Amino acid sequence: MSTEKIHSIKVPTQYKRVAAVLKTALESKKSLKTLMYNEKHARLRGMQAVLTKYFDNKGAIDEAIEKSQILQDNPRLCPILCKVLVTELILGLKKLNGESKPVQTVRAYKDRLAEALGVDKIKNNSEDKKDKKPRYVRINRNLLSVDEAHEFLASEEWRKKEYTPFENYDDFLKAVQELQEDEYMVDMHVDDLLIFHPKNKHYWANHNYTREKYFMLQDKGTCLVAELLSPPAGSTVLDMCAAPGMKTIHVSNVMNNQGTIYSVEQNPERYNTLCNMTKSAGCKIVQPINADALTITAEQCPGVEYILVDPSCSGSGMQNRMSMHSEEKNPERLRKLAGLQIKMLSHAMSAFPDVKRIAYSTCSLYEEENEQVVQRCLEMNSSFKLLSCKKSLRNKWRNVGNQDYKKIGKNCLYTRPSSDLADGIFIAIFESIKIIDDE
Ligand SMILES: C[S@@+](CC[C@H](N)C(=O)[O-])C[C@H]1O[C@@H](n2cnc3c(N)ncnc32)[C@H](O)[C@@H]1O
């Protein structure tokens, strides 16, 4: 093949797209997870592993590139594309597709890069941490019944592990940890949540049923929010911070797609994602609203009985946050976030006269965003009381809130990465005293 011909060979689209996402992540400080939500390119989702591996080993990879002199020797090689190709070649699939010039160049430096990287410098954080966490797959009952889901899995030769109801939570966790790679089981708290061995993480991320939204890849803790809010079919719900729409979709499942869900999102881009997600997930009862939830009135959303408040938070509980900018605890940022969280929850408690129940959730493990927000809002709104999340789960639960917050801690719920095989989530459920008294 002539050199000219080799030079005209294009870099595979998937590498170019991944490099574009990486560039945005490095420049914008947005987490990769956020950027991936907006990325429709199917093959890119398969490259998620490369991006995670890069961020887990950023220091070592950048240093190896520097030491190998690859960029100095090849000034036309794009530095970001180089990072992607090096990660894929040394830490990812260990091979590169095609014969484009950048691919050939990186291949030619393989030994030098591998030596500079050194096995001892390679972290496999994502696998170390996440491999213990199973793959959670929730059935989107708007599009697929539970029976159909099990039939489909049988047709793919998955083995369903059957259990008599678990006596306690520890037995359940043990069973999850003992799952084989070709097995799955049903969660003990959420009936439409299926649990697979961690090795199937990428399989389900790339599966057609996930793309078609028959299956939602939703971690255990976030599934508990809709379950605990538990709006009956036909009720009226307000989701105050709705995008990308995972909990709205789950709530629509809980309501058997009957009733009304007002789903509010302030950010225009995320609002579009919300509209697309809920539509493709078969939600017939969602009325999306692009607005600041703090301005939403009972006239705009009449008859609201159930409210979900899932505001922006530090995200400190997320195991799979793929941001290289995963911050240390930042008191000033937490103070600002807590201020907005309190405003949001207070608005839910005061602006909707028919409200019966409110779920407040964060993916944070910090008390400032959790117990303290709950405490402040209860002080300001005496017409609500907390329900015990643990009791709602028939006491088959372990992690509650900090009991130093009297009458608060024990009623709130945490899923903790260290002991629940799930991301860190906080949930508090409030019930209107007025409505309870009226009944
Ligand atoms: C944690 S995310 C919600 C995730 C969502 N509940 C789900 O399960 O898919 C918080 C969302 O609230 C939105 N948000 C923040 N402040 C808001 C406000 N004042 N009004 C409406 N939406 C807001 C953010 O843009 C973000 O999309």
The ligand as a Tripos MOL2 file, in Angstrom:
@<TRIPOS>MOLECULE
LIG
   27    29     1     0     0
SMALL
NO_CHARGES

@<TRIPOS>ATOM
      1 C1        -30.3710   15.1080   40.2460 C.3       1 LIG1
      2 S1        -30.9660   15.7060   38.7450 S.3       1 LIG1
      3 C2        -32.5260   14.9220   38.6310 C.3       1 LIG1
      4 C3        -32.4760   13.5080   38.1530 C.3       1 LIG1
      5 C4        -33.8600   12.9720   37.7890 C.3       1 LIG1
      6 N1        -34.7830   13.0930   38.8980 N.3       1 LIG1
      7 C5        -33.8310   11.5270   37.3290 C.2       1 LIG1
      8 O1        -34.0850   10.6300   38.1460 O.co2     1 LIG1
      9 O2        -33.5400   11.2860   36.1620 O.co2     1 LIG1
     10 C6        -31.4430   17.3260   39.1450 C.3       1 LIG1
     11 C7        -32.0990   18.0710   38.0020 C.3       1 LIG1
     12 O3        -32.7510   19.2300   38.5420 O.3       1 LIG1
     13 C8        -32.6250   20.2820   37.6170 C.3       1 LIG1
     14 N2        -32.8650   21.5330   38.3640 N.ar      1 LIG1
     15 C9        -32.0250   22.1940   39.1910 C.ar      1 LIG1
     16 N3        -32.6250   23.2900   39.6880 N.ar      1 LIG1
     17 C10       -33.8730   23.3170   39.1750 C.ar      1 LIG1
     18 C11       -34.9780   24.2080   39.3230 C.ar      1 LIG1
     19 N4        -34.9040   25.2840   40.1010 N.pl3     1 LIG1
     20 N5        -36.1080   23.9250   38.6590 N.ar      1 LIG1
     21 C12       -36.2010   22.8290   37.8550 C.ar      1 LIG1
     22 N6        -35.1770   21.9720   37.6770 N.ar      1 LIG1
     23 C13       -34.0310   22.2010   38.3330 C.ar      1 LIG1
     24 C14       -31.2220   20.1100   37.0940 C.3       1 LIG1
     25 O4        -31.0490   20.7760   35.8700 O.3       1 LIG1
     26 C15       -31.1300   18.5960   36.9740 C.3       1 LIG1
     27 O5        -31.5350   18.1860   35.7040 O.3       1 LIG1
@<TRIPOS>BOND
     1     1     2 1
     2     2     3 1
     3     2    10 1
     4     3     4 1
     5     4     5 1
     6     5     6 1
     7     5     7 1
     8     7     8 2
     9     7     9 1
    10    10    11 1
    11    11    12 1
    12    11    26 1
    13    12    13 1
    14    13    14 1
    15    13    24 1
    16    14    15 ar
    17    14    23 ar
    18    15    16 ar
    19    16    17 ar
    20    17    18 ar
    21    17    23 ar
    22    18    19 1
    23    18    20 ar
    24    20    21 ar
    25    21    22 ar
    26    22    23 ar
    27    24    25 1
    28    24    26 1
    29    26    27 1
@<TRIPOS>SUBSTRUCTURE
     1 LIG1         1 GROUP 0 **** ****
